[in-house]
């Protein structure tokens, strides 16, 4: 793991997709497992949470959970699996993006016949709804490109 930082930005290398399974982590020791990395615990993130996850074929979360304040976005990168969302089950794989709002029960699994590990990013956010268009940005057209 390498890290570069300044007071207002950070870079953390979490490794290639095929290296994610080797990481053992979680929100605390009781909820840690192989293939989970809580990236925002390693960075000074304040408003966005991120975990990098990998399950071997046939492995499942083993629990249901819901959030009362947090919205999650699951971005699937490789493998094949399923997510259960309340009473529905959806198929997921590379390119699937699943938004899960507050108070929705969810769990997931890698299909037993998946051609490899089910790998995904889970992005957590809370707070105020985002505007349709970012309304706090500004451009600097006079600044030259650094390359």
ChimeraX attribute file (.defattr): number of C-alpha atoms within 10 A of each C-alpha:
attribute: neighborCount
match mode: 1-to-1
recipient: residues
	/A:1	6
	/A:2	8
	/A:3	11
	/A:4	9
	/A:5	11
	/A:6	7
	/A:7	6
	/A:8	6
	/A:9	10
	/A:10	13
	/A:11	11
	/A:12	13
	/A:13	10
	/A:14	15
	/A:15	11
	/A:16	7
	/A:17	15
	/A:18	12
	/A:19	11
	/A:20	21
	/A:21	20
	/A:22	13
	/A:23	18
	/A:24	14
	/A:25	20
	/A:26	18
	/A:27	13
	/A:28	9
	/A:29	9
	/A:30	8
	/A:31	9
	/A:32	15
	/A:33	19
	/A:34	16
	/A:35	22
	/A:36	24
	/A:37	25
	/A:38	20
	/A:39	21
	/A:40	16
	/A:41	13
	/A:42	11
	/A:43	16
	/A:44	14
	/A:45	13
	/A:46	8
	/A:47	10
	/A:48	13
	/A:49	18
	/A:50	20
	/A:51	20
	/A:52	21
	/A:53	23
	/A:54	27
	/A:55	25
	/A:56	20
	/A:57	19
	/A:58	14
	/A:59	16
	/A:60	17
	/A:61	14
	/A:62	8
	/A:63	9
	/A:64	13
	/A:65	12
	/A:66	18
	/A:67	14
	/A:68	10
	/A:69	11
	/A:70	16
	/A:71	18
	/A:72	20
	/A:73	16
	/A:74	19
	/A:75	20
	/A:76	21
	/A:77	19
	/A:78	21
	/A:79	22
	/A:80	23
	/A:81	26
	/A:82	17
	/A:83	19
	/A:84	16
	/A:85	18
	/A:86	14
	/A:87	8
	/A:88	8
	/A:89	13
	/A:90	11
	/A:91	14
	/A:92	25
	/A:93	19
	/A:94	15
	/A:95	11
	/A:96	14
	/A:97	16
	/A:98	16
	/A:99	12
	/A:100	18
	/A:101	15
	/A:102	13
	/A:103	14
	/A:104	16
	/A:105	16
	/A:106	19
	/A:107	17
	/A:108	22
	/A:109	21
	/A:110	27
	/A:111	22
	/A:112	15
	/A:113	11
	/A:114	16
	/A:115	13
	/A:116	17
	/A:117	26
	/A:118	29
	/A:119	26
	/A:120	26
	/A:121	20
	/A:122	20
	/A:123	19
	/A:124	18
	/A:125	17
	/A:126	15
	/A:127	10
	/A:128	6
	/A:129	7
	/A:130	9
	/A:131	8
	/A:132	6
	/A:133	7
	/A:134	8
	/A:135	8
	/A:136	6
	/A:137	6
	/A:138	7
	/A:139	6
	/A:140	6
	/A:141	7
	/A:142	6
	/A:143	7
	/A:144	7
	/A:145	6
	/A:146	4
	/A:147	3
